[in-house]
Amino acid sequence: MQKLTRIVTLSVALLMISGCSYFGVYKRDLPQGNLVTEAMVEQLRPGMSRQQVVDLMGSPLLEAPFDARQWDYVYRLDKAYGGVEQQRVTLTFQGDRLAGIDHESNISGDIELPDNQGTGPRVEGTSEVREAPLDNVTPERP
């Protein structure tokens, strides 16, 4: 009976330790939106066409649904073990030409992006995927 009690106690302790980690849950930085740098905003000039703005800044994250004169470029970085940093640039158009540039946050200090280490887990011992050589391929005959 004592042996069974020890086994049950040990099992319950192991379940509690494995389910509720003392060290916490792994978190990662979560970047969202259009990354806007100070250099990009400095290149914007009133009178630029919409296509020139798209070539410079990319497509806007938000276009006002009832007023096509306003484009919003929003970038938000939710740091895993820190706060949230957000940058927002609003561009106003008159017809097809840029009329106004407004930014809510301080874009002089660029937000540092986390290192991109791929989209999935790295597996040890794997090599890069290479294309098959085309030397041994014979063309199909009709």
Residue, then its C-alpha position, 0 to 999 in steps of 0.5 A: m500500500q505504501k508503494l502504491t501511495r508513493i507511485v501515485t504521489l510521484s505521478v501527480a507531482l510529475l503531471m503538475i510539474s510538466g503541465c505548469s512550467y515554472f519558467g513560463v511559456y515561450k513567446r516571440d516578437l509579433p510584427q504586424g503591418n507596413l514597416v515605415t522608416e524615416a528614410m521612406v517618409e523623407q522621400l515623400r513629396p506633395g504632388m506625387s502620384r498614387q503609383q509613385v507612393v505605392d512604389l516607394m512605401g508599398s500598398p497601404l495597410l488601411e484605405a478609408p472605406f468611404d473616403a479614398r483620399q486617405w491611406d494609413y501605413v501602420y506598423r506595430l511590434d508587440k515585443a514578447y517580453g516588453g511593451v508594444e511599439q507602434q508607428r503610423v503614417t497617414l497620407t492624404f490625397q487630392g485626386d491622384r496627387l499626394a497632398g498631406i503627410d501626417h505621422e502620429s508616432n516618432i518615426s525617427g527611431d526605427i523599430e528594430l526587427p527581430d532576426n528572421q531565422g526561417t519559418g519553421p524549426r531548423v532540423e540538424g543534419t539536413s541540407e539545402v534543397r537543390e534542383a534536379p540536374l537536367d542533364n539526364v532528361t530526355p525530351e518527350r517524343p510525340 
